[in-house]
Structures are given as C-alpha cells and as structure tokens.
Amino acid sequence: MAGRPRGRRFRGNDAGRYPGLFLVITGTPAFYDGPSGVPRLAPLAQRLATDFSTDPRFDNPRAVQVRLPGFDRDALLTLGAKVRDLYAAGADEPDRIVKTVDDGYVGELADAVTGSLGGKVGVAPRVFLKKLVTDVLDRVDQFADFDPRRHYALTLVPDELSEVERNALAAPPAAHADDIDLDLP
C-alpha cells in the first residue's frame, strides 16, 4: 500500500455520522476579499469563489457563499422574534417569555437600539441581539417579576461597540438636509 494516502478522504458528506449538519461561517467583506483573508490561501479562495455579479433575485441559495441583504426594520423585527422564540423554546417557562417579550416589545427595543445608533438599521443587528438576549431575555428567564418595559432602560457603552457602531452612536441623524454642516471654505 505504499504511496496511498492514509485516512478517509472528505467527499462533501459525513457518511451519515452528522445528519443535518450545516456549517455557517460569517465574515466581513475584508475577510472574504482582503489581502489578509481568504485570498491569502488560494485553495480556500477557489472553493469559496462565488459570482455575485448577477441580479440578486437569482442568487443560488445552495452556493458556497450567499449574499446577505442589508437589514431593514422588518428584517430586524423578524430576527428578534425568531431569536425570542428559539430562546423561549429552551426555557423553563416559555409562555412567560413570549408574553413578556412580545412582538411589540421586540419592536420597541429594535427602535431604541436603531435610534441610538443614528437610525442606521444596518449597524444595529449585533447590538440589538446582544441586548435582547443578555439584557432582556436572560433576565425575564431568571427573574419572574422582571418586566423589561418597567425595569430596563437601554444603555450603549462605547466599550461594547465596534468602531462602526461607535461612529453611528456619535453621529445622530440629521432631521433635514440643511442640518448637515459641510465645512466648505
């Protein structure tokens, strides 16, 4: 058997050992396209290569990479409700969690986070989910009398934010185009 590689060759399946396994890797555009990311290892870059030059309506959801559309308010609310429902499914009192953190509250929290980040919904998902899970759902789950509408006020501390989020936090949205200072000579 000299010259034959030992071990099993991965052929894109797991021989039934991991049914339903689906691996998701997320990354910024710099990870996928930057000089220190995926392009640095040619075999990986070749395997992950996906053509995004076509109309997004015809993206292949089975491709090795999928295009993620930007978040709008409706997408943020849908995400929050799904996370809440998944959280509740593993909780001791799922009905109390869904009742206390209802769709209306998910919307209130999404609006508060988005508003704190200059109205930029696309910047808000990470912070929104962190606040929803750690500041709201965990407390509702742990404390029977915790009501986020009465006992929780959103706070965003610069140390917990990424640079993009800190920039959004520091720059409130202009209400009108004339409110923007252009500093022209």
Summary of the structure (lengths in Angstrom):
residues: 185
radius of gyration: 22.1
end to end distance: 78.5
largest distance: 78.5
contacts: 379
relative contact order: 0.08
helix: 51%
strand: 0%
